[in-house]
Amino acid sequence: MKIAIPLAEGKLAMHFGHSKEFAIIEVNGSEIKNKETLEPPPHEPDVLPKWLNDQGVNVVLAGGMGGRALQLFAQHGIKVLTGAPALPPEDLVAQYMENTLQSGDNACDH
């Protein structure tokens, strides 16, 4: 499984579409096997869902994401969890894998 997390200063970025880099973390069972930090292509509708799908991502952990982006990720078969806290990506992945990740409201819902 590959999990993508938008980053700002090494922690989860609250606004998904504004992220300048993403952590792509590969997990086998509950163990982190690999972590890459990648720069995404310029932000446009459906660019990030397609790009993350091309990276083999299965899950996105985000602080906030617009409704259209959520729909596009669903079309690519990528599960999205919004409302995650601004923690380092390894901490978020560990909590997600242990089913202890506390998520709140989607930061982009108004």
N, C-alpha and C positions, 0 to 999 in steps of 0.2 A: 504494500500500500504506500502511496505517496500523498503527503499532506502539504499543502501550500499555505503560507502565512505571509501577508503583506507586512513589510517592516518599515519602521521609522526609528532611527537611532538604536537599532538592535533589538527592538521590542515590537510587539504587534502594533500596527498602525490602525488608528480608529477609522480612517476613511479609506476604504479599499482602493478606489479608483485613482487616488492621489499618490500611491506608493511608488517609490523610486527603485525599490528592490523587494524581492520575494525570497523567503527561505523555502526551499523544497526539501522536505525531510522524508527519507525512505525508511519505512518501518517494517520489520519482520516479526510477527507475533507482537510482543510488547517492547521490543528492543529497537533502538534507533540504529540503522545500518549505515546511513549516509546522509550528509547535509550539504546542500549547495545553496549559495546565495546568487541569484540571477537578477539581471536588470531586464524589466519587461519592455516590450515594444511600446511606442507611443499610445496613449489611452484614446480609444475610440470605441463606439458600441461593438460588442462581440469580439473585440481583439483579445482581451485578457482571458475570457472563457476558452476561446479557441487555442490560444498560446499555452495555457495551463493544461488543457486537454492534450496538446501535442507533447507536453513534458511528461505525460503519463499520470497526472494528478487525479486522485480519486476523491479527496476531501479538501475543502478550503475552510480554514478557521479565520473569522473576520470580526472586527468590531462593528462595522456598519457597511451596508450594501444596499443600493437602490433596488426597487422591485423588478425593473427590467433586467438588471444584471442577474438577479436570482433566477429569473425565468431562463435566461441564456445558459446559465450553469446547469440548470435542470435539463435543458435540451442536449447538453453535452454529457449528461450522465454523471455530473460531479455534485456530490453532496456538499452543502454549505451550512455551516453553523455560525450564526451571527451573535453579537453581544458578548464576545469573548473579551477578557480583560487584557490590558496592555502589559503582558509578561514576555520574557524571552521565549523564542519559539520552542526550544527544547522542553521548557516547563509546560507549555501549552500542549505539546504533543504527548508528553508523559501523562498529563491529566486526562486528555482525550482518550488515550489508550486504556486508562484505568477507570473510565466512565465517571470521573470526579470533576471534570471541567465545568466550572460554574459559568453559565452564559446568562446574559441579561437581555435587555431589549435591544433590538437592532438599532444601532446608533444613527442610522439614516432614516428610520421611520419618524415621520412628523405628524 
